[in-house]
Amino acid sequence: MSAAIVERLNGLGFGAAQLGNLYRETSERDAHEAVGAAWEGGIRYFDTAPHYGLGLSERRLGRVLQHLPREEIVVSSKVGRLLRPGPGTGDDLANGFAVPDDLQRVWDVSEVGIRRSLEESLERLGLDRLDILYLHDPEEGPEEQALAEGLPALARMREEGLVGAIGVGSKDQRVLTRAVRTGLLDLVMVSGRYSLLEQPAEADLLPACREHGVGVVAVSVFNSGLLARQEVPDDAHYEYGPAPQPVLQRAWELAAIARDHGVTLPDLAVQYPLRRPEIRAVALGMRNASQVRTNLQRLQAPVPQAAWDAVDALPPLDLPGARA
């Protein structure tokens, strides 16, 4: 079953962090219309997590998915953080989400915690099963326990038929590579470490995935919005902070290549990871129907081979401090 699910990932996926009010509020209408536009545009992979808006993303996504043909969609969520009663005195913007802090995240990568997290995600989503379950950001929590106890627990859940496929999602290619080498995974979700801007995952992660037959979903391919517009401003952000000069310089070089070949920087950013056979899909965060339609156009924009040749001719961007 797991191989069949991985094979169904193809092209563009819908990342639902914005449905959890990432950085700012997303209206109920926009959330509903975004998922609907994704379905109408042919997107069949939808990814969420309890972390996104303290469960709000799962609830909003589930309300729409419940009305779609379940056998035609692939749904993933994540484990590692349980949601438990919070202080209820403010908001969750310190964690990036514009929601009340009536819940809080509690790390639990034990088998009991992971199974409980799956049950609670299914309840929020209103679904009877998940196709893919990822261990979320193990490097930010108890990493050793996550790999030693959490991954085998996920494998048992897959064997029991509770989930179709299992993986790990992280921005840290080191921990992803460790997880792949256990031989337990079907997928990894790599955030920002294989993109038009930078490709540190080429060194170890992608070869390990190829060796172990593990599929890859690339996310954060705009690198914190740096590549999301054709014109890259001087005060652009990278890794959630001001972009260092070498990063800005590379982004300007890439924008010039796009312009010289009649495409846009975001066109290149969306399509670049899919040139690698290991990468099954690119999942993009989309807040409303307009963003969905724009990203579908980016995926389909014709890119001349000369543009890719110019991109490939650039030396690797060496930013070891940004690859954690």
SEKOL-478931 format. One line per field, with one value per residue (C-alpha): residue in one letter; residue number from 0; x, y, z. Coordinates in Angstrom, 3 decimals, decimal comma, m for minus. Layout:
<pts>
type = A_...
seq = NUM_...
c1 = X_...
c2 = Y_...
c3 = Z_...
</pts>
This chain:
<pts>
type = M_S_A_A_I_V_E_R_L_N_G_L_G_F_G_A_A_Q_L_G_N_L_Y_R_E_T_S_E_R_D_A_H_E_A_V_G_A_A_W_E_G_G_I_R_Y_F_D_T_A_P_H_Y_G_L_G_L_S_E_R_R_L_G_R_V_L_Q_H_L_P_R_E_E_I_V_V_S_S_K_V_G_R_L_L_R_P_G_P_G_T_G_D_D_L_A_N_G_F_A_V_P_D_D_L_Q_R_V_W_D_V_S_E_V_G_I_R_R_S_L_E_E_S_L_E_R_L_G_L_D_R_L_D_I_L_Y_L_H_D_P_E_E_G_P_E_E_Q_A_L_A_E_G_L_P_A_L_A_R_M_R_E_E_G_L_V_G_A_I_G_V_G_S_K_D_Q_R_V_L_T_R_A_V_R_T_G_L_L_D_L_V_M_V_S_G_R_Y_S_L_L_E_Q_P_A_E_A_D_L_L_P_A_C_R_E_H_G_V_G_V_V_A_V_S_V_F_N_S_G_L_L_A_R_Q_E_V_P_D_D_A_H_Y_E_Y_G_P_A_P_Q_P_V_L_Q_R_A_W_E_L_A_A_I_A_R_D_H_G_V_T_L_P_D_L_A_V_Q_Y_P_L_R_R_P_E_I_R_A_V_A_L_G_M_R_N_A_S_Q_V_R_T_N_L_Q_R_L_Q_A_P_V_P_Q_A_A_W_D_A_V_D_A_L_P_P_L_D_L_P_G_A_R_A
seq = 0_1_2_3_4_5_6_7_8_9_10_11_12_13_14_15_16_17_18_19_20_21_22_23_24_25_26_27_28_29_30_31_32_33_34_35_36_37_38_39_40_41_42_43_44_45_46_47_48_49_50_51_52_53_54_55_56_57_58_59_60_61_62_63_64_65_66_67_68_69_70_71_72_73_74_75_76_77_78_79_80_81_82_83_84_85_86_87_88_89_90_91_92_93_94_95_96_97_98_99_100_101_102_103_104_105_106_107_108_109_110_111_112_113_114_115_116_117_118_119_120_121_122_123_124_125_126_127_128_129_130_131_132_133_134_135_136_137_138_139_140_141_142_143_144_145_146_147_148_149_150_151_152_153_154_155_156_157_158_159_160_161_162_163_164_165_166_167_168_169_170_171_172_173_174_175_176_177_178_179_180_181_182_183_184_185_186_187_188_189_190_191_192_193_194_195_196_197_198_199_200_201_202_203_204_205_206_207_208_209_210_211_212_213_214_215_216_217_218_219_220_221_222_223_224_225_226_227_228_229_230_231_232_233_234_235_236_237_238_239_240_241_242_243_244_245_246_247_248_249_250_251_252_253_254_255_256_257_258_259_260_261_262_263_264_265_266_267_268_269_270_271_272_273_274_275_276_277_278_279_280_281_282_283_284_285_286_287_288_289_290_291_292_293_294_295_296_297_298_299_300_301_302_303_304_305_306_307_308_309_310_311_312_313_314_315_316_317_318_319_320_321_322_323
c1 = 0,000_2,759_4,411_1,073_0,502_3,941_3,262_0,101_2,111_2,671_3,370_1,752_0,450_m1,592_0,187_m2,368_m0,286_m1,978_m5,342_m4,047_m3,568_0,151_1,448_m1,982_m5,645_m7,094_m10,852_m13,119_m14,269_m10,742_m9,771_m12,785_m12,321_m8,585_m9,173_m11,988_m9,815_m7,053_m9,453_m10,844_m7,294_m6,382_m4,460_m5,029_m2,431_m3,279_m0,884_m1,565_m0,399_m1,645_1,103_m0,561_m2,776_m3,150_m5,424_m7,232_m5,639_m6,785_m10,326_m10,653_m9,100_m11,239_m14,466_m13,862_m12,192_m15,145_m17,171_m14,596_m14,198_m11,926_m10,385_m9,220_m7,220_m4,058_m4,082_m1,133_m0,720_1,998_2,819_5,238_3,300_0,108_m2,341_m3,270_m5,023_m3,065_m3,011_m5,782_m4,364_m3,206_m2,260_0,146_2,062_5,290_4,980_3,871_0,104_m2,579_m4,833_m5,759_m3,453_m6,227_m4,199_m0,480_1,906_3,402_6,185_5,405_7,187_6,439_4,361_1,443_1,718_1,997_m1,052_m3,013_m1,929_m3,218_m6,580_m6,932_m5,943_m8,557_m11,166_m10,257_m10,190_m13,405_m11,754_m11,486_m7,893_m4,736_m2,752_0,567_1,770_4,987_7,058_7,260_10,476_12,176_15,264_13,239_12,117_13,546_15,398_16,968_13,693_11,919_14,221_14,620_10,998_8,862_9,907_9,427_6,032_5,053_6,231_4,044_1,072_1,674_1,827_m1,452_m3,077_m3,679_m1,815_m0,787_2,725_5,086_7,785_9,620_9,227_12,017_14,189_17,252_18,628_20,918_18,051_16,172_19,164_19,458_15,792_16,048_18,988_16,861_15,131_11,707_10,466_8,402_8,766_10,539_9,246_12,273_11,738_13,908_16,972_16,367_15,240_16,193_18,207_20,142_20,601_22,413_20,164_22,112_25,097_23,608_19,816_18,824_21,399_20,140_16,552_17,546_19,389_16,478_13,655_12,259_10,163_10,636_8,143_9,793_8,300_9,343_10,625_10,271_12,726_10,664_9,235_12,601_11,765_8,039_8,257_10,136_11,545_13,584_13,744_16,850_15,067_13,910_13,804_15,455_15,013_12,578_15,128_16,835_18,526_22,355_24,049_25,213_21,635_20,286_22,941_22,014_18,297_19,016_21,064_18,227_15,689_17,853_17,993_14,212_13,764_16,254_14,344_10,806_9,680_9,448_11,485_8,509_7,994_11,538_11,205_8,081_9,403_13,055_12,733_10,586_13,538_14,911_13,320_13,461_11,108_7,525_5,769_6,177_3,688_2,986_1,220_m1,814_m4,107_m6,854_m8,163_m6,168_m2,888_m3,876_m4,571_m1,356_0,726_m0,910_0,045_3,619_3,796_2,646_4,663_6,953_10,580_13,168_16,061_18,438_17,056_17,782_21,245_21,937_20,662_22,775_25,863_25,750_28,133_26,475_25,387_27,609_25,764_26,667_25,290_21,834_21,559_20,658
c2 = 0,000_2,457_2,254_2,887_5,989_7,373_6,787_8,882_11,964_13,857_17,522_20,080_19,481_21,754_22,799_23,870_25,911_29,124_27,588_27,691_31,481_31,369_34,885_36,443_35,540_33,579_33,957_30,918_31,778_32,038_28,747_26,948_28,427_27,649_23,937_23,937_25,653_23,116_20,251_21,926_22,557_18,892_18,938_15,683_15,822_17,802_18,179_19,561_19,203_19,787_22,413_24,611_26,990_24,656_22,355_25,042_23,935_20,342_21,398_23,755_21,347_18,489_20,422_20,599_17,232_15,433_16,414_15,167_11,591_10,085_7,498_10,252_12,313_11,761_13,330_13,658_15,021_14,871_13,642_14,663_17,514_16,875_19,728_20,254_23,063_26,305_29,502_31,188_34,630_35,755_34,424_31,993_34,499_33,611_30,319_32,041_31,544_34,191_32,077_32,196_30,320_28,272_25,219_24,566_22,077_19,317_17,172_13,467_11,112_7,965_5,261_6,099_9,775_9,141_6,891_9,432_12,210_10,251_9,681_13,362_14,458_12,155_13,625_17,198_16,291_14,297_11,481_7,782_7,377_9,184_8,155_9,522_10,259_12,219_12,616_16,418_18,362_15,734_17,928_20,530_18,029_14,826_13,776_10,546_9,247_10,277_8,169_5,248_4,947_7,123_5,733_2,057_3,013_4,576_1,455_m0,729_1,536_1,160_m2,628_m2,533_m0,587_2,518_4,625_3,925_5,388_6,989_9,610_12,456_16,163_18,597_21,494_19,624_17,309_15,712_14,271_13,362_11,402_9,601_8,663_7,433_5,188_3,306_1,666_2,309_5,255_5,633_9,419_12,497_16,049_18,335_22,005_24,517_22,335_21,450_24,489_26,729_28,785_26,028_22,282_20,961_17,884_16,752_15,787_13,020_13,102_12,556_9,785_8,059_8,354_6,857_4,002_3,159_3,803_6,724_9,371_13,092_15,930_19,354_22,248_25,849_26,076_29,873_29,985_32,155_34,141_35,131_33,533_34,234_37,396_38,272_41,440_40,561_43,540_44,550_43,749_40,256_37,518_34,117_31,510_33,882_36,687_39,324_37,657_37,722_39,466_36,244_34,971_38,220_38,176_34,647_35,513_38,502_36,266_33,762_36,517_37,763_34,269_34,031_37,447_36,691_33,540_34,886_33,249_34,375_33,588_31,850_29,720_28,432_27,965_25,819_23,619_23,258_20,463_18,331_17,933_15,348_11,875_11,376_14,312_13,216_16,504_20,122_21,182_24,912_26,888_28,598_31,000_31,635_30,519_33,145_31,819_28,291_29,280_31,300_28,387_26,002_28,405_28,507_24,735_24,657_27,609_26,524_26,890_26,689_24,314_27,260_28,683_25,455_25,309_28,814_27,829_24,664_26,633_28,666_27,491_26,012_28,522_27,743_28,645_25,976_28,040_28,098_24,363_23,157
c3 = 0,000_0,904_m2,519_m4,213_m2,088_m2,899_m6,588_m6,329_m5,357_m8,554_m9,166_m6,898_m3,383_m1,125_2,065_4,657_7,126_5,974_6,849_10,426_10,240_9,566_10,408_9,903_9,807_6,910_6,614_6,680_3,171_1,809_3,450_2,010_m1,464_m1,488_m0,917_m3,464_m6,073_m5,433_m6,093_m9,200_m10,442_m10,193_m6,903_m5,058_m2,257_0,897_3,841_7,311_10,933_14,496_14,807_12,176_14,098_17,091_15,130_13,135_9,855_10,340_11,202_8,250_5,778_7,010_6,590_2,840_2,319_3,889_0,803_m1,734_m3,014_m0,373_m2,699_m5,065_m2,549_m0,529_2,943_5,301_8,789_11,395_14,897_17,633_19,213_21,147_21,709_25,323_27,272_27,144_29,173_27,178_27,880_24,437_21,026_19,403_17,291_19,068_17,183_13,996_14,119_14,637_16,852_20,556_22,895_24,467_23,427_23,599_22,045_24,185_22,738_22,849_20,472_22,473_20,844_23,112_22,230_18,500_18,456_20,467_18,107_15,108_16,799_17,631_14,121_12,601_14,922_13,933_10,250_10,400_8,430_9,158_7,983_6,907_3,869_5,148_8,668_9,201_12,348_12,561_13,270_15,458_15,752_17,640_20,287_21,776_18,632_19,867_21,277_18,089_15,953_18,361_19,530_17,294_13,921_14,879_16,317_12,999_11,180_13,391_12,736_9,007_9,384_11,314_8,486_10,601_8,043_4,497_4,460_6,970_6,881_8,582_7,874_8,738_7,575_8,879_6,188_8,761_10,791_7,612_6,363_9,690_9,482_5,893_6,798_9,346_6,386_7,906_5,844_2,714_2,415_3,690_3,559_3,183_3,991_2,156_1,768_m1,854_m3,790_m6,687_m4,185_m2,408_m2,640_0,450_0,367_m2,714_m0,574_1,574_1,774_m1,850_m2,392_0,778_m0,458_m3,792_m2,078_0,229_m2,225_m0,221_m1,953_m1,311_m0,954_m1,227_0,753_1,485_m2,072_m1,990_0,957_3,321_0,416_m1,033_m4,405_m4,375_m6,508_m9,666_m8,112_m5,025_m2,637_m0,711_2,575_1,524_4,156_4,272_7,023_8,763_9,119_6,937_3,955_4,058_1,151_m0,579_m0,516_m1,953_m4,654_m5,677_m5,726_m8,009_m10,316_m10,511_m11,178_m14,036_m15,553_m15,353_m16,962_m19,745_m20,672_m20,542_m17,295_m13,682_m10,609_m8,913_m12,050_m11,701_m7,939_m8,221_m11,016_m10,013_m7,407_m9,704_m12,058_m9,627_m9,926_m6,148_m5,613_m6,012_m5,297_m4,289_m1,598_m1,484_1,204_m0,303_1,540_m1,017_m4,389_m6,263_m4,862_m5,820_m9,412_m9,633_m8,382_m10,828_m13,611_m12,293_m12,377_m15,997_m17,312_m20,201_m19,135_m21,931_m21,410_m21,776_m18,517_m16,660_m18,237_m16,881_m13,430_m13,414_m14,382_m11,152_m8,418_m5,309_m2,697_0,272_3,460_6,019_8,886_7,312_6,708_10,166
</pts>
